[in-house]
């Protein structure tokens, strides 16, 4: 979902919850998040994604466990 501040809000939520990684828009209009951190905080982010920011209309959330890359920050990517 683009144009509703999903990336910026996901970025703020991740930082508030001590997560590392990045969030970016995909060409098809979806948003991709790679988050690393403790399981509880990652689960909070996944739950937040089902709702998103105020104007978002979330139709689907996919969450997969992947190999950690050990990011040092949480980045807002284009």
PyMOL Python script that loads the backbone (N, CA, C, O; Angstrom):
from pymol import cmd

cmd.read_pdbstr("""\
ATOM      1  N   UNK A   1       0.859  -1.173   0.000  1.00  0.00           N
ATOM      2  CA  UNK A   1       0.000   0.000   0.000  1.00  0.00           C
ATOM      3  C   UNK A   1       0.899   1.228   0.000  1.00  0.00           C
ATOM      4  O   UNK A   1       1.677   1.430   0.933  1.00  0.00           O
ATOM      5  N   UNK A   2       0.798   2.044  -1.037  1.00  0.00           N
ATOM      6  CA  UNK A   2       1.625   3.236  -1.129  1.00  0.00           C
ATOM      7  C   UNK A   2       0.745   4.478  -1.114  1.00  0.00           C
ATOM      8  O   UNK A   2      -0.423   4.435  -1.500  1.00  0.00           O
ATOM      9  N   UNK A   3       1.332   5.596  -0.655  1.00  0.00           N
ATOM     10  CA  UNK A   3       0.617   6.859  -0.635  1.00  0.00           C
ATOM     11  C   UNK A   3      -0.150   7.135   0.654  1.00  0.00           C
ATOM     12  O   UNK A   3      -0.886   8.117   0.740  1.00  0.00           O
ATOM     13  N   UNK A   4       0.020   6.273   1.655  1.00  0.00           N
ATOM     14  CA  UNK A   4      -0.695   6.477   2.917  1.00  0.00           C
ATOM     15  C   UNK A   4       0.267   6.554   4.108  1.00  0.00           C
ATOM     16  O   UNK A   4      -0.164   6.550   5.261  1.00  0.00           O
ATOM     17  N   UNK A   5       1.557   6.623   3.824  1.00  0.00           N
ATOM     18  CA  UNK A   5       2.549   6.722   4.897  1.00  0.00           C
ATOM     19  C   UNK A   5       2.877   5.391   5.548  1.00  0.00           C
ATOM     20  O   UNK A   5       3.366   5.357   6.677  1.00  0.00           O
ATOM     21  N   UNK A   6       2.610   4.292   4.846  1.00  0.00           N
ATOM     22  CA  UNK A   6       2.862   2.980   5.437  1.00  0.00           C
ATOM     23  C   UNK A   6       4.341   2.809   5.771  1.00  0.00           C
ATOM     24  O   UNK A   6       4.684   2.385   6.874  1.00  0.00           O
ATOM     25  N   UNK A   7       5.216   3.138   4.819  1.00  0.00           N
ATOM     26  CA  UNK A   7       6.664   2.998   5.051  1.00  0.00           C
ATOM     27  C   UNK A   7       7.129   3.806   6.239  1.00  0.00           C
ATOM     28  O   UNK A   7       7.808   3.284   7.124  1.00  0.00           O
ATOM     29  N   UNK A   8       6.770   5.075   6.265  1.00  0.00           N
ATOM     30  CA  UNK A   8       7.217   5.969   7.340  1.00  0.00           C
ATOM     31  C   UNK A   8       6.699   5.502   8.697  1.00  0.00           C
ATOM     32  O   UNK A   8       7.428   5.537   9.689  1.00  0.00           O
ATOM     33  N   UNK A   9       5.461   5.073   8.740  1.00  0.00           N
ATOM     34  CA  UNK A   9       4.886   4.597  10.000  1.00  0.00           C
ATOM     35  C   UNK A   9       5.489   3.261  10.426  1.00  0.00           C
ATOM     36  O   UNK A   9       5.719   3.039  11.615  1.00  0.00           O
ATOM     37  N   UNK A  10       5.746   2.374   9.470  1.00  0.00           N
ATOM     38  CA  UNK A  10       6.403   1.106   9.793  1.00  0.00           C
ATOM     39  C   UNK A  10       7.817   1.366  10.312  1.00  0.00           C
ATOM     40  O   UNK A  10       8.268   0.714  11.254  1.00  0.00           O
ATOM     41  N   UNK A  11       8.505   2.312   9.701  1.00  0.00           N
ATOM     42  CA  UNK A  11       9.857   2.697  10.133  1.00  0.00           C
ATOM     43  C   UNK A  11       9.821   3.181  11.579  1.00  0.00           C
ATOM     44  O   UNK A  11      10.620   2.736  12.403  1.00  0.00           O
ATOM     45  N   UNK A  12       8.908   4.081  11.889  1.00  0.00           N
ATOM     46  CA  UNK A  12       8.788   4.621  13.247  1.00  0.00           C
ATOM     47  C   UNK A  12       8.439   3.515  14.243  1.00  0.00           C
ATOM     48  O   UNK A  12       8.993   3.474  15.342  1.00  0.00           O
ATOM     49  N   UNK A  13       7.525   2.621  13.867  1.00  0.00           N
ATOM     50  CA  UNK A  13       7.122   1.532  14.746  1.00  0.00           C
ATOM     51  C   UNK A  13       8.308   0.603  15.014  1.00  0.00           C
ATOM     52  O   UNK A  13       8.526   0.183  16.150  1.00  0.00           O
ATOM     53  N   UNK A  14       9.069   0.287  13.975  1.00  0.00           N
ATOM     54  CA  UNK A  14      10.224  -0.598  14.124  1.00  0.00           C
ATOM     55  C   UNK A  14      11.273   0.014  15.039  1.00  0.00           C
ATOM     56  O   UNK A  14      11.819  -0.670  15.905  1.00  0.00           O
ATOM     57  N   UNK A  15      11.555   1.282  14.856  1.00  0.00           N
ATOM     58  CA  UNK A  15      12.552   1.950  15.701  1.00  0.00           C
ATOM     59  C   UNK A  15      12.072   1.977  17.150  1.00  0.00           C
ATOM     60  O   UNK A  15      12.844   1.706  18.070  1.00  0.00           O
ATOM     61  N   UNK A  16      10.811   2.302  17.349  1.00  0.00           N
ATOM     62  CA  UNK A  16      10.247   2.343  18.707  1.00  0.00           C
ATOM     63  C   UNK A  16      10.360   0.987  19.400  1.00  0.00           C
ATOM     64  O   UNK A  16      10.470   0.914  20.624  1.00  0.00           O
ATOM     65  N   UNK A  17      10.331  -0.088  18.605  1.00  0.00           N
ATOM     66  CA  UNK A  17      10.373  -1.438  19.156  1.00  0.00           C
ATOM     67  C   UNK A  17      11.740  -2.113  18.985  1.00  0.00           C
ATOM     68  O   UNK A  17      11.848  -3.339  19.021  1.00  0.00           O
ATOM     69  N   UNK A  18      12.770  -1.299  18.801  1.00  0.00           N
ATOM     70  CA  UNK A  18      14.157  -1.786  18.773  1.00  0.00           C
ATOM     71  C   UNK A  18      14.414  -2.857  17.721  1.00  0.00           C
ATOM     72  O   UNK A  18      15.135  -3.823  17.972  1.00  0.00           O
ATOM     73  N   UNK A  19      13.822  -2.684  16.541  1.00  0.00           N
ATOM     74  CA  UNK A  19      14.054  -3.621  15.456  1.00  0.00           C
ATOM     75  C   UNK A  19      15.090  -3.051  14.486  1.00  0.00           C
ATOM     76  O   UNK A  19      15.269  -1.837  14.391  1.00  0.00           O
ATOM     77  N   UNK A  20      15.751  -3.928  13.785  1.00  0.00           N
ATOM     78  CA  UNK A  20      16.747  -3.555  12.789  1.00  0.00           C
ATOM     79  C   UNK A  20      16.298  -4.092  11.443  1.00  0.00           C
ATOM     80  O   UNK A  20      15.528  -5.050  11.384  1.00  0.00           O
ATOM     81  N   UNK A  21      16.772  -3.483  10.354  1.00  0.00           N
ATOM     82  CA  UNK A  21      16.418  -3.942   9.019  1.00  0.00           C
ATOM     83  C   UNK A  21      16.039  -2.794   8.119  1.00  0.00           C
ATOM     84  O   UNK A  21      16.695  -1.752   8.119  1.00  0.00           O
ATOM     85  N   UNK A  22      14.962  -2.982   7.335  1.00  0.00           N
ATOM     86  CA  UNK A  22      14.532  -1.927   6.423  1.00  0.00           C
ATOM     87  C   UNK A  22      13.084  -2.135   5.994  1.00  0.00           C
ATOM     88  O   UNK A  22      12.512  -3.213   6.150  1.00  0.00           O
ATOM     89  N   UNK A  23      12.517  -1.071   5.452  1.00  0.00           N
ATOM     90  CA  UNK A  23      11.200  -1.106   4.833  1.00  0.00           C
ATOM     91  C   UNK A  23      11.308  -0.380   3.505  1.00  0.00           C
ATOM     92  O   UNK A  23      11.957   0.662   3.413  1.00  0.00           O
ATOM     93  N   UNK A  24      10.665  -0.934   2.460  1.00  0.00           N
ATOM     94  CA  UNK A  24      10.711  -0.285   1.141  1.00  0.00           C
ATOM     95  C   UNK A  24       9.445  -0.588   0.349  1.00  0.00           C
ATOM     96  O   UNK A  24       8.759  -1.580   0.592  1.00  0.00           O
ATOM     97  N   UNK A  25       9.157   0.292  -0.604  1.00  0.00           N
ATOM     98  CA  UNK A  25       8.057   0.072  -1.534  1.00  0.00           C
ATOM     99  C   UNK A  25       8.519  -0.863  -2.636  1.00  0.00           C
ATOM    100  O   UNK A  25       9.674  -0.808  -3.056  1.00  0.00           O
ATOM    101  N   UNK A  26       7.633  -1.713  -3.100  1.00  0.00           N
ATOM    102  CA  UNK A  26       7.902  -2.579  -4.240  1.00  0.00           C
ATOM    103  C   UNK A  26       7.205  -2.011  -5.473  1.00  0.00           C
ATOM    104  O   UNK A  26       6.216  -1.290  -5.341  1.00  0.00           O
ATOM    105  N   UNK A  27       7.706  -2.323  -6.668  1.00  0.00           N
ATOM    106  CA  UNK A  27       7.099  -1.775  -7.895  1.00  0.00           C
ATOM    107  C   UNK A  27       5.621  -2.121  -8.065  1.00  0.00           C
ATOM    108  O   UNK A  27       4.889  -1.382  -8.723  1.00  0.00           O
ATOM    109  N   UNK A  28       5.170  -3.239  -7.478  1.00  0.00           N
ATOM    110  CA  UNK A  28       3.773  -3.649  -7.638  1.00  0.00           C
ATOM    111  C   UNK A  28       2.819  -2.965  -6.657  1.00  0.00           C
ATOM    112  O   UNK A  28       1.628  -3.275  -6.622  1.00  0.00           O
ATOM    113  N   UNK A  29       3.357  -2.019  -5.848  1.00  0.00           N
ATOM    114  CA  UNK A  29       2.513  -1.292  -4.904  1.00  0.00           C
ATOM    115  C   UNK A  29       2.524  -1.856  -3.501  1.00  0.00           C
ATOM    116  O   UNK A  29       1.968  -1.247  -2.586  1.00  0.00           O
ATOM    117  N   UNK A  30       3.143  -3.002  -3.312  1.00  0.00           N
ATOM    118  CA  UNK A  30       3.249  -3.593  -1.977  1.00  0.00           C
ATOM    119  C   UNK A  30       4.407  -2.971  -1.213  1.00  0.00           C
ATOM    120  O   UNK A  30       5.233  -2.258  -1.783  1.00  0.00           O
ATOM    121  N   UNK A  31       4.455  -3.247   0.068  1.00  0.00           N
ATOM    122  CA  UNK A  31       5.531  -2.781   0.932  1.00  0.00           C
ATOM    123  C   UNK A  31       6.256  -4.010   1.460  1.00  0.00           C
ATOM    124  O   UNK A  31       5.624  -4.980   1.877  1.00  0.00           O
ATOM    125  N   UNK A  32       7.598  -3.967   1.441  1.00  0.00           N
ATOM    126  CA  UNK A  32       8.423  -5.064   1.920  1.00  0.00           C
ATOM    127  C   UNK A  32       9.165  -4.618   3.161  1.00  0.00           C
ATOM    128  O   UNK A  32       9.772  -3.547   3.183  1.00  0.00           O
ATOM    129  N   UNK A  33       9.114  -5.444   4.198  1.00  0.00           N
ATOM    130  CA  UNK A  33       9.819  -5.149   5.452  1.00  0.00           C
ATOM    131  C   UNK A  33      10.710  -6.338   5.789  1.00  0.00           C
ATOM    132  O   UNK A  33      10.258  -7.483   5.807  1.00  0.00           O
ATOM    133  N   UNK A  34      11.970  -6.055   6.054  1.00  0.00           N
ATOM    134  CA  UNK A  34      12.879  -7.065   6.615  1.00  0.00           C
ATOM    135  C   UNK A  34      13.217  -6.574   8.006  1.00  0.00           C
ATOM    136  O   UNK A  34      13.870  -5.543   8.167  1.00  0.00           O
ATOM    137  N   UNK A  35      12.776  -7.309   9.010  1.00  0.00           N
ATOM    138  CA  UNK A  35      12.978  -6.882  10.405  1.00  0.00           C
ATOM    139  C   UNK A  35      13.720  -7.950  11.177  1.00  0.00           C
ATOM    140  O   UNK A  35      13.460  -9.145  11.036  1.00  0.00           O
ATOM    141  N   UNK A  36      14.654  -7.491  12.000  1.00  0.00           N
ATOM    142  CA  UNK A  36      15.407  -8.369  12.882  1.00  0.00           C
ATOM    143  C   UNK A  36      15.319  -7.823  14.296  1.00  0.00           C
ATOM    144  O   UNK A  36      15.317  -6.610  14.507  1.00  0.00           O
ATOM    145  N   UNK A  37      15.248  -8.716  15.245  1.00  0.00           N
ATOM    146  CA  UNK A  37      15.159  -8.315  16.647  1.00  0.00           C
ATOM    147  C   UNK A  37      14.568  -9.445  17.451  1.00  0.00           C
ATOM    148  O   UNK A  37      14.497 -10.583  16.987  1.00  0.00           O
ATOM    149  N   UNK A  38      14.141  -9.129  18.665  1.00  0.00           N
ATOM    150  CA  UNK A  38      13.582 -10.214  19.469  1.00  0.00           C
ATOM    151  C   UNK A  38      12.189 -10.593  18.948  1.00  0.00           C
ATOM    152  O   UNK A  38      11.476  -9.777  18.364  1.00  0.00           O
ATOM    153  N   UNK A  39      11.840 -11.833  19.177  1.00  0.00           N
ATOM    154  CA  UNK A  39      10.610 -12.402  18.617  1.00  0.00           C
ATOM    155  C   UNK A  39       9.363 -11.626  19.016  1.00  0.00           C
ATOM    156  O   UNK A  39       8.466 -11.423  18.197  1.00  0.00           O
ATOM    157  N   UNK A  40       9.303 -11.196  20.257  1.00  0.00           N
ATOM    158  CA  UNK A  40       8.129 -10.454  20.727  1.00  0.00           C
ATOM    159  C   UNK A  40       7.934  -9.167  19.928  1.00  0.00           C
ATOM    160  O   UNK A  40       6.814  -8.853  19.525  1.00  0.00           O
ATOM    161  N   UNK A  41       9.011  -8.426  19.700  1.00  0.00           N
ATOM    162  CA  UNK A  41       8.899  -7.165  18.964  1.00  0.00           C
ATOM    163  C   UNK A  41       8.616  -7.391  17.487  1.00  0.00           C
ATOM    164  O   UNK A  41       7.902  -6.602  16.867  1.00  0.00           O
ATOM    165  N   UNK A  42       9.163  -8.451  16.919  1.00  0.00           N
ATOM    166  CA  UNK A  42       8.836  -8.770  15.530  1.00  0.00           C
ATOM    167  C   UNK A  42       7.361  -9.118  15.416  1.00  0.00           C
ATOM    168  O   UNK A  42       6.695  -8.692  14.473  1.00  0.00           O
ATOM    169  N   UNK A  43       6.845  -9.886  16.363  1.00  0.00           N
ATOM    170  CA  UNK A  43       5.414 -10.224  16.345  1.00  0.00           C
ATOM    171  C   UNK A  43       4.547  -8.979  16.487  1.00  0.00           C
ATOM    172  O   UNK A  43       3.485  -8.901  15.870  1.00  0.00           O
ATOM    173  N   UNK A  44       4.979  -7.999  17.291  1.00  0.00           N
ATOM    174  CA  UNK A  44       4.244  -6.734  17.391  1.00  0.00           C
ATOM    175  C   UNK A  44       4.201  -6.020  16.042  1.00  0.00           C
ATOM    176  O   UNK A  44       3.169  -5.470  15.657  1.00  0.00           O
ATOM    177  N   UNK A  45       5.328  -6.030  15.325  1.00  0.00           N
ATOM    178  CA  UNK A  45       5.367  -5.396  13.998  1.00  0.00           C
ATOM    179  C   UNK A  45       4.433  -6.120  13.033  1.00  0.00           C
ATOM    180  O   UNK A  45       3.709  -5.482  12.269  1.00  0.00           O
ATOM    181  N   UNK A  46       4.450  -7.434  13.067  1.00  0.00           N
ATOM    182  CA  UNK A  46       3.554  -8.200  12.178  1.00  0.00           C
ATOM    183  C   UNK A  46       2.099  -7.861  12.488  1.00  0.00           C
ATOM    184  O   UNK A  46       1.307  -7.650  11.570  1.00  0.00           O
ATOM    185  N   UNK A  47       1.744  -7.806  13.752  1.00  0.00           N
ATOM    186  CA  UNK A  47       0.372  -7.430  14.133  1.00  0.00           C
ATOM    187  C   UNK A  47       0.036  -6.035  13.645  1.00  0.00           C
ATOM    188  O   UNK A  47      -1.064  -5.805  13.143  1.00  0.00           O
ATOM    189  N   UNK A  48       0.975  -5.091  13.785  1.00  0.00           N
ATOM    190  CA  UNK A  48       0.754  -3.722  13.322  1.00  0.00           C
ATOM    191  C   UNK A  48       0.510  -3.700  11.817  1.00  0.00           C
ATOM    192  O   UNK A  48      -0.322  -2.934  11.333  1.00  0.00           O
ATOM    193  N   UNK A  49       1.234  -4.539  11.077  1.00  0.00           N
ATOM    194  CA  UNK A  49       1.095  -4.564   9.612  1.00  0.00           C
ATOM    195  C   UNK A  49      -0.316  -4.927   9.165  1.00  0.00           C
ATOM    196  O   UNK A  49      -0.753  -4.492   8.100  1.00  0.00           O
ATOM    197  N   UNK A  50      -1.022  -5.701   9.944  1.00  0.00           N
ATOM    198  CA  UNK A  50      -2.399  -6.061   9.580  1.00  0.00           C
ATOM    199  C   UNK A  50      -3.327  -4.848   9.597  1.00  0.00           C
ATOM    200  O   UNK A  50      -4.377  -4.861   8.955  1.00  0.00           O
ATOM    201  N   UNK A  51      -2.948  -3.810  10.321  1.00  0.00           N
ATOM    202  CA  UNK A  51      -3.760  -2.600  10.419  1.00  0.00           C
ATOM    203  C   UNK A  51      -3.096  -1.454   9.665  1.00  0.00           C
ATOM    204  O   UNK A  51      -3.737  -0.789   8.851  1.00  0.00           O
ATOM    205  N   UNK A  52      -1.812  -1.222   9.935  1.00  0.00           N
ATOM    206  CA  UNK A  52      -1.070  -0.146   9.285  1.00  0.00           C
ATOM    207  C   UNK A  52      -1.524   1.220   9.751  1.00  0.00           C
ATOM    208  O   UNK A  52      -2.246   1.334  10.742  1.00  0.00           O
ATOM    209  N   UNK A  53      -1.100   2.271   9.036  1.00  0.00           N
ATOM    210  CA  UNK A  53      -1.513   3.625   9.395  1.00  0.00           C
ATOM    211  C   UNK A  53      -2.990   3.866   9.082  1.00  0.00           C
ATOM    212  O   UNK A  53      -3.650   3.050   8.438  1.00  0.00           O
ATOM    213  N   UNK A  54      -3.480   4.988   9.546  1.00  0.00           N
ATOM    214  CA  UNK A  54      -4.911   5.325   9.497  1.00  0.00           C
ATOM    215  C   UNK A  54      -5.555   5.135   8.123  1.00  0.00           C
ATOM    216  O   UNK A  54      -6.655   4.586   8.048  1.00  0.00           O
ATOM    217  N   UNK A  55      -4.923   5.561   7.049  1.00  0.00           N
ATOM    218  CA  UNK A  55      -5.547   5.498   5.724  1.00  0.00           C
ATOM    219  C   UNK A  55      -5.282   4.204   4.965  1.00  0.00           C
ATOM    220  O   UNK A  55      -5.774   4.029   3.850  1.00  0.00           O
ATOM    221  N   UNK A  56      -4.516   3.303   5.553  1.00  0.00           N
ATOM    222  CA  UNK A  56      -4.154   2.065   4.863  1.00  0.00           C
ATOM    223  C   UNK A  56      -5.338   1.110   4.761  1.00  0.00           C
ATOM    224  O   UNK A  56      -6.192   1.043   5.645  1.00  0.00           O
ATOM    225  N   UNK A  57      -5.357   0.382   3.667  1.00  0.00           N
ATOM    226  CA  UNK A  57      -6.299  -0.718   3.481  1.00  0.00           C
ATOM    227  C   UNK A  57      -5.452  -1.951   3.203  1.00  0.00           C
ATOM    228  O   UNK A  57      -5.057  -2.204   2.065  1.00  0.00           O
ATOM    229  N   UNK A  58      -5.184  -2.704   4.242  1.00  0.00           N
ATOM    230  CA  UNK A  58      -4.314  -3.868   4.137  1.00  0.00           C
ATOM    231  C   UNK A  58      -5.146  -5.070   3.700  1.00  0.00           C
ATOM    232  O   UNK A  58      -6.134  -5.416   4.348  1.00  0.00           O
ATOM    233  N   UNK A  59      -4.742  -5.706   2.597  1.00  0.00           N
ATOM    234  CA  UNK A  59      -5.478  -6.866   2.107  1.00  0.00           C
ATOM    235  C   UNK A  59      -4.778  -8.178   2.438  1.00  0.00           C
ATOM    236  O   UNK A  59      -5.417  -9.230   2.470  1.00  0.00           O
ATOM    237  N   UNK A  60      -3.470  -8.124   2.685  1.00  0.00           N
ATOM    238  CA  UNK A  60      -2.738  -9.353   2.955  1.00  0.00           C
ATOM    239  C   UNK A  60      -1.420  -9.028   3.649  1.00  0.00           C
ATOM    240  O   UNK A  60      -0.781  -8.017   3.357  1.00  0.00           O
ATOM    241  N   UNK A  61      -1.029  -9.895   4.563  1.00  0.00           N
ATOM    242  CA  UNK A  61       0.276  -9.805   5.211  1.00  0.00           C
ATOM    243  C   UNK A  61       0.913 -11.175   5.102  1.00  0.00           C
ATOM    244  O   UNK A  61       0.297 -12.181   5.454  1.00  0.00           O
ATOM    245  N   UNK A  62       2.140 -11.218   4.616  1.00  0.00           N
ATOM    246  CA  UNK A  62       2.906 -12.461   4.557  1.00  0.00           C
ATOM    247  C   UNK A  62       4.119 -12.301   5.441  1.00  0.00           C
ATOM    248  O   UNK A  62       4.842 -11.311   5.326  1.00  0.00           O
ATOM    249  N   UNK A  63       4.354 -13.246   6.313  1.00  0.00           N
ATOM    250  CA  UNK A  63       5.518 -13.205   7.192  1.00  0.00           C
ATOM    251  C   UNK A  63       6.284 -14.503   7.041  1.00  0.00           C
ATOM    252  O   UNK A  63       5.714 -15.591   7.122  1.00  0.00           O
ATOM    253  N   UNK A  64       7.579 -14.377   6.822  1.00  0.00           N
ATOM    254  CA  UNK A  64       8.446 -15.539   6.659  1.00  0.00           C
ATOM    255  C   UNK A  64       9.693 -15.366   7.507  1.00  0.00           C
ATOM    256  O   UNK A  64      10.223 -14.262   7.635  1.00  0.00           O
ATOM    257  N   UNK A  65      10.150 -16.450   8.078  1.00  0.00           N
ATOM    258  CA  UNK A  65      11.405 -16.410   8.816  1.00  0.00           C
ATOM    259  C   UNK A  65      12.547 -16.592   7.822  1.00  0.00           C
ATOM    260  O   UNK A  65      12.536 -17.523   7.017  1.00  0.00           O
ATOM    261  N   UNK A  66      13.528 -15.703   7.884  1.00  0.00           N
ATOM    262  CA  UNK A  66      14.674 -15.750   6.972  1.00  0.00           C
ATOM    263  C   UNK A  66      15.967 -15.623   7.774  1.00  0.00           C
ATOM    264  O   UNK A  66      15.956 -15.330   8.969  1.00  0.00           O
ATOM    265  N   UNK A  67      17.057 -15.848   7.094  1.00  0.00           N
ATOM    266  CA  UNK A  67      18.382 -15.725   7.706  1.00  0.00           C
ATOM    267  C   UNK A  67      18.638 -14.283   8.119  1.00  0.00           C
ATOM    268  O   UNK A  67      18.363 -13.358   7.355  1.00  0.00           O
ATOM    269  N   UNK A  68      19.159 -14.090   9.313  1.00  0.00           N
ATOM    270  CA  UNK A  68      19.501 -12.743   9.791  1.00  0.00           C
ATOM    271  C   UNK A  68      20.680 -12.190   9.005  1.00  0.00           C
ATOM    272  O   UNK A  68      21.610 -12.915   8.652  1.00  0.00           O
ATOM    273  N   UNK A  69      20.621 -10.889   8.740  1.00  0.00           N
ATOM    274  CA  UNK A  69      21.707 -10.194   8.051  1.00  0.00           C
ATOM    275  C   UNK A  69      22.495  -9.340   9.047  1.00  0.00           C
ATOM    276  O   UNK A  69      23.603  -8.895   8.747  1.00  0.00           O
ATOM    277  N   UNK A  70      21.930  -9.116  10.215  1.00  0.00           N
ATOM    278  CA  UNK A  70      22.554  -8.349  11.294  1.00  0.00           C
ATOM    279  C   UNK A  70      22.735  -6.872  10.925  1.00  0.00           C
ATOM    280  O   UNK A  70      23.843  -6.336  10.955  1.00  0.00           O
ATOM    281  N   UNK A  71      21.629  -6.242  10.582  1.00  0.00           N
ATOM    282  CA  UNK A  71      21.629  -4.805  10.303  1.00  0.00           C
ATOM    283  C   UNK A  71      22.005  -4.037  11.565  1.00  0.00           C
ATOM    284  O   UNK A  71      21.844  -4.532  12.681  1.00  0.00           O
ATOM    285  N   UNK A  72      22.499  -2.841  11.374  1.00  0.00           N
ATOM    286  CA  UNK A  72      22.882  -2.001  12.514  1.00  0.00           C
ATOM    287  C   UNK A  72      21.823  -0.944  12.824  1.00  0.00           C
ATOM    288  O   UNK A  72      21.830  -0.353  13.904  1.00  0.00           O
ATOM    289  N   UNK A  73      20.911  -0.705  11.877  1.00  0.00           N
ATOM    290  CA  UNK A  73      19.849   0.295  12.031  1.00  0.00           C
ATOM    291  C   UNK A  73      18.579  -0.254  11.373  1.00  0.00           C
ATOM    292  O   UNK A  73      18.572  -1.361  10.835  1.00  0.00           O
ATOM    293  N   UNK A  74      17.522   0.531  11.428  1.00  0.00           N
ATOM    294  CA  UNK A  74      16.325   0.233  10.641  1.00  0.00           C
ATOM    295  C   UNK A  74      16.186   1.368   9.630  1.00  0.00           C
ATOM    296  O   UNK A  74      15.980   2.523  10.001  1.00  0.00           O
ATOM    297  N   UNK A  75      16.303   1.021   8.344  1.00  0.00           N
ATOM    298  CA  UNK A  75      16.336   2.025   7.276  1.00  0.00           C
ATOM    299  C   UNK A  75      14.989   2.177   6.586  1.00  0.00           C
ATOM    300  O   UNK A  75      14.200   1.239   6.479  1.00  0.00           O
ATOM    301  N   UNK A  76      14.767   3.381   6.132  1.00  0.00           N
ATOM    302  CA  UNK A  76      13.621   3.710   5.283  1.00  0.00           C
ATOM    303  C   UNK A  76      14.162   3.784   3.853  1.00  0.00           C
ATOM    304  O   UNK A  76      14.862   4.733   3.501  1.00  0.00           O
ATOM    305  N   UNK A  77      13.839   2.786   3.036  1.00  0.00           N
ATOM    306  CA  UNK A  77      14.344   2.736   1.660  1.00  0.00           C
ATOM    307  C   UNK A  77      13.253   3.091   0.671  1.00  0.00           C
ATOM    308  O   UNK A  77      12.064   2.959   0.958  1.00  0.00           O
ATOM    309  N   UNK A  78      13.677   3.543  -0.499  1.00  0.00           N
ATOM    310  CA  UNK A  78      12.717   3.863  -1.575  1.00  0.00           C
ATOM    311  C   UNK A  78      12.361   2.676  -2.393  1.00  0.00           C
ATOM    312  O   UNK A  78      11.569   2.786  -3.329  1.00  0.00           O
TER     313      UNK A  78
END
""", "prot")
cmd.dss("prot")
cmd.show_as("cartoon", "prot")
cmd.util.cbc("prot")
cmd.orient("prot")
